[in-house]
Amino acid sequence: MNSLVTLLPFIVLIGAMILMTRSAKKKQQAAVDMRNQMQPGSGVRTIGGMYATVKEVNEDTVLLDAGPGVELLFAKNSIGAVLSDDEYNRIVHGIEHDLKADADTVPDDASSLTETDEPVDAAPSDEKSVDLGKKDADEEPAAAEARKGEEPKKTDGDAEAK
């Protein structure tokens, strides 16, 4: 029983390593399949973040068209993603493919969302004015007189320079 308890961490560690290598192999195989799907005319993103169109696919290399008169030769494994036509056009050319042509559109400003048929009064006449607790200087002359005799408080560094 004691030997089983001491071997258990090693068994768990070996199992975790096997699962991680299987996961890595699956990701690597998916990347190889993705790169094999490249055809001339496909939009791609390199691992460096450059967007281009595939012009020619060879065994280990890919010739990319990055713009008018700009052809670049890349290793096949430097292709990070093969993009769909819609996604490539959206990113590179700014062309949005309208998937929801029948959907409601969102207005540019919110004024159309708050409009009503009723006219809005600028100042309702039936409301009372609100007292905010402010008092005029004329109301308390005794308090103002008492404050005149006091000296202002000094603060550190603000009142006098040394």
N, C-alpha and C positions, 0 to 999 in steps of 0.2 A: 504494500500500500504506500509506503514511504517513497519508494522509487518512482511510482506513478505520479505523485505530487511534484517531485523534482523534475520529471520529464515533461510535465504538462506545459510549462512556458515555452520550451523548445518546440514542442509539437504545434502550439498556436503560432509561434513565429514562422515556422516552416510553411504552415498553411497560409498565412498572410502573404508570404513571399510568392507562393505559387499563384495566389489570386491576383497579385499586382502584376506579375509577368504576363498572365493570361490577358489582363485588361490592356496592358501596353501593346501586346501583340495584336489585339483586336483593333486598337486605334491605328497602329501602323498599317495593318491590312486595309482598313477603311481609307487611309490616305493614299495608298497605292492604287486602290480601285478608283478613287476620285481622280487621280492624275491620269489613269488609263482612259477615263471618259473624255478627256480633252480632245477636241476636234478643231480644225481650222475654223475660225469665226467665233469661238467661245470666248466669253469675257472671263478674265482671271485676275486674282490678286496675289502678288508675290508675298513671300514671308517678310519682305522689307516694306510692304504696304503700297507698292506701286500697282496701279490698275492698267491693264493692257488687253489687247485682243490677240488670240493665238493665230499666228499666220501659218506655222508649219510645226508638226510634231515629229521628232526623230526618236530613236531608241532611248537615249539618255539626255537629250537636249530639247528645248522648245524655243522656236523663234517667235518673238512677240512684237506686235506693232503697237508702239506706245504713242504714236501721233503721226502727223504727216511727215513722211520721210525719216522716221525714227524707228529702226528695227534693232531689237536687242536679243542676244542669244543667252538663254538662261539654262541652268541645269534643271532637269525635270523635278527633282526633289525640292527646288526652291519655290515651287508653286504652292501657295498657302491655301487657296480655295478656287474652285471653279464655280463661277456665279451664273445664275439664271439670266436670261436676256433682260427681263424686267428689272432685276436687281442691279445689273451692270449699267443699264440706261439710267436708272434712278440715281446712282452714285456718280457716274462719270459725266453724264449729259444733263442731269437734273430733270429728266423726263419722268413724271409720275404716271404710272399706269393706273387708271381709275377702276378699281375693283368694285366699288360701290357707287355706280352711277346713279342709282335710284335712291340713295341714302340722303337724309337731310344734311344740309350744309350748315356749318357754324358761321354766324356773322362775324365780320371783322370788329365790330364794336358792340357793346352790350345795350345800346340805346333801343334797338328794335325789340329786345327782350323785355323791356320795362314799359313799353308804350301801352297806354290804355285809351279807351274811347272818351273817358271823362276828362274835362279840363282840370288842371291842377291849380289851386289858388296859391298865390305867392305868400300871403299872410292870412291864415284863418282868423276871422273876426271874433269867434265865440270863445277862443282860448284866453286864459288869464296869463299875465306876465309872470315869469318865474323869478322868485327872489333867490339870488345866489349867495346871499349872506354878506355882500360887500356893503360897507357903510361909508358915507361921505365924510370929509374932514370936518364939516360944520357940525356934525352930530355930537362929537366928543371933544370939545375944546379943552376940557380939563386934562385929559390924557395927553394931548399934544403939548400943553404947557409943561407938564411934568417931564416930558421927554426932552424939552429944550435945555433944561438945566444939567442933564447928564453929559459926561464926556464920552466920546466914541471909544469903543473898545479897540485896543491895539492887537494886531496879529503878528505872528512871527515872520519877520522878513519883509512884510508888505509895507509897513508904515515908515520904517526908518532903514536907511542903508548904512552899514558900518564900514 
